[in-house]
């Protein structure tokens, strides 16, 4: 199964500050073939630079 990751999943896994963080980490660890887009990565960068 090819899984496309939205920015919200990646942010939750990286920041570990929401109730969805555990799920995001589990998705990244359990699925071998995960995909995202360059736009999602750019959005991730923007979100992470604005977070405290």
SULGIBEL-V12305 format. One record per residue. N is the residue number from 0. RES is the residue in one letter. SS is DSSP state (A for helix, B for strand, O for the rest). Layout:
n | res | ss
N | RES | SS
N | RES | SS
This chain:
n | res | ss
0 | X | O
1 | X | O
2 | X | B
3 | X | B
4 | X | O
5 | X | O
6 | X | A
7 | X | A
8 | X | A
9 | X | A
10 | X | A
11 | X | A
12 | X | A
13 | X | A
14 | X | A
15 | X | O
16 | X | O
17 | X | O
18 | X | O
19 | X | O
20 | X | A
21 | X | A
22 | X | A
23 | X | A
24 | X | A
25 | X | A
26 | X | A
27 | X | A
28 | X | A
29 | X | A
30 | X | O
31 | X | O
32 | X | O
33 | X | B
34 | X | B
35 | X | O
36 | X | O
37 | X | A
38 | X | A
39 | X | A
40 | X | A
41 | X | A
42 | X | A
43 | X | A
44 | X | A
45 | X | A
46 | X | A
47 | X | A
48 | X | A
49 | X | A
50 | X | O
51 | X | O
